[in-house]
Amino acid sequence: MPGNKETSITSISFWKRRPSSVDKIDYITMTVTGRKSVLLSINGNQSDMDIKVFDDLVKSLTVDCKDAFTTEFAGYKYEDTIKDYVLKFFLTIDFDDATYMALKGIMPFKQPFYQEIVKIFSPYLIEK
């Protein structure tokens, strides 16, 4: 993880193309607003997120899927563009020391941890 042991996550953003249309995007942001509060925004609709659920999601990303960020699929913020149709999803984790980790989802069946990361966010992406 970036920074030192005191570093903490300030936000997580994730967008994914919908299976029904590559032009339609689902966008999720989770922003830590206090020691025990997280603001969840799904496609612009905001609500509070349980801190335990957020902590479990963070553990899944930073422990279970940490090797995904050290692969050729690690991303940079300047690559985060919805107009690039090669990208199927883009995930960014921001830390309080101005560092970040990013991952670009490109190859659904060959990319390590692609399916796992989509599964982590899938409960929030129920297509209506």
DAFENBEL-V283452 format. One record per run of one state. SS is the DSSP state (hx for helix, st for strand, lp for the rest). FROM is the first residue (numbers start at 1). LEN is the number of residues. If there is no record, write none. Layout:
# DAFENBEL-V283452
((SS	FROM	LEN) (SS	FROM	LEN))
This chain:
# DAFENBEL-V283452
((lp	1	8) (st	9	10) (lp	19	2) (st	21	14) (lp	35	2) (st	37	6) (lp	43	2) (st	45	5) (lp	50	1) (hx	51	14) (lp	65	1) (hx	66	5) (lp	71	3) (st	74	1) (lp	75	2) (hx	77	3) (lp	80	9) (st	89	7) (lp	96	4) (st	100	6) (lp	106	8) (hx	114	9) (lp	123	6))
